[in-house]
């Protein structure tokens, strides 16, 4: 990583620097048990590891153990977040899940607007929750260029399922070229649908990626988590 970026981060990083430090020093609660081998997953599920985090030294030992179990080097911090797509790794799991959901819903907003049967509407409302009204209003005018990449994506799936899968695929596409060092650190903190193992990135022409990333970032900062503006500026 260029020293210039590190110096700027230390001087003016603020929120971004804090987020990077949190990412590199996650508590046990940030790890997904299904991303870890047994018995680490069992110790995590049972709360045994969380119970050892009562001191700074305890937190460091638990973190080192979990990172090693996940195949990452606990001593090798990942700091190169110059590429803003890499900063998706810094988001909380709830934010990532909501972002994927809203992305997928916006991708298929035109189809959603054509659902008029009561059963279809109720199914969509149940799947989208508070985002339903957004999808039928502003959502139809978002992702206008990028949604062409998803035109033939899982055409056999019901619309709510297709939305969910497309949103996850869109985020994986933005993460597809992450370096392995970042992947090893991020995967145990990501929902299973966004991890590298067992998930293929959407097949899409490379020239679509800038537009897809722009759409993802707009939804993140305008609709899902405006408080992350400083970290993506």
Residue pairs with C-beta under 8 A, 6 or more apart in sequence:
1 79
1 80
1 82
2 82
5 80
5 82
6 79
9 16
9 17
9 20
9 79
10 17
13 20
14 230
15 230
15 231
16 81
16 87
16 230
16 231
19 87
19 90
19 231
20 79
20 81
20 90
22 90
23 78
23 89
23 90
23 185
23 186
23 189
24 77
24 78
24 79
24 185
25 59
25 63
26 63
26 189
27 50
27 53
27 59
27 62
27 63
28 44
28 49
28 50
28 53
28 62
28 63
28 66
29 50
30 93
30 189
31 44
31 66
31 70
31 188
31 189
32 188
32 189
32 190
32 191
32 192
33 40
33 41
33 42
33 44
33 45
34 41
34 192
35 70
35 187
35 188
35 189
35 190
35 192
35 195
36 44
36 66
36 69
36 70
36 188
37 69
40 65
40 66
40 69
43 49
44 50
44 66
49 62
49 65
49 66
50 62
52 58
52 61
52 62
53 59
53 62
63 74
64 74
66 188
67 73
67 74
67 185
67 188
68 74
70 184
70 187
70 188
71 184
72 184
72 185
72 188
73 184
76 181
78 181
78 182
78 185
80 86
80 179
80 182
81 87
81 90
84 213
84 217
84 232
85 174
85 175
85 177
85 178
85 213
86 178
86 182
87 231
87 232
88 96
88 171
88 174
88 175
89 175
89 178
89 182
89 185
89 186
89 189
89 190
90 231
91 99
91 220
91 225
91 228
93 189
93 190
93 191
95 220
95 224
95 225
95 228
96 171
96 190
96 191
96 194
97 191
98 224
98 225
99 167
99 171
99 216
99 219
99 220
99 224
99 225
100 164
100 167
100 168
100 170
100 171
100 193
100 194
101 128
101 131
101 163
101 164
101 167
102 131
102 134
102 167
102 219
102 223
102 224
103 143
103 166
103 167
103 170
103 171
103 215
103 216
103 219
104 162
104 163
104 164
104 165
104 166
104 167
104 168
104 170
105 112
105 128
105 131
105 135
105 139
105 163
105 167
106 135
106 139
106 142
106 143
106 147
106 215
106 219
107 143
107 146
107 147
107 150
107 163
107 166
107 167
107 170
108 147
108 150
108 159
108 162
108 163
108 166
109 135
109 136
109 139
109 140
109 142
109 143
110 140
110 147
111 159
112 124
112 128
112 135
112 136
112 139
112 159
112 163
113 135
113 136
113 140
115 121
115 124
115 159
120 159
123 158
123 159
123 160
124 132
124 159
124 160
125 132
127 160
127 163
127 164
128 135
128 160
128 163
131 139
134 223
142 215
142 218
142 219
143 215
145 211
145 215
146 208
146 211
146 212
146 215
148 208
149 202
149 204
149 205
149 208
149 212
150 166
150 169
150 170
150 202
153 162
153 165
153 166
153 169
153 202
154 161
154 162
154 165
154 166
155 162
157 165
168 193
168 194
168 199
169 201
169 202
170 202
170 212
170 215
170 216
171 194
171 216
172 194
172 199
172 200
172 201
172 202
173 201
173 202
173 204
173 209
173 212
174 209
174 212
174 213
174 216
175 194
175 196
175 201
176 201
178 186
183 196
187 195
187 196
187 197
192 198
193 199
204 212
217 232
220 228
220 232
221 228
221 229
221 232
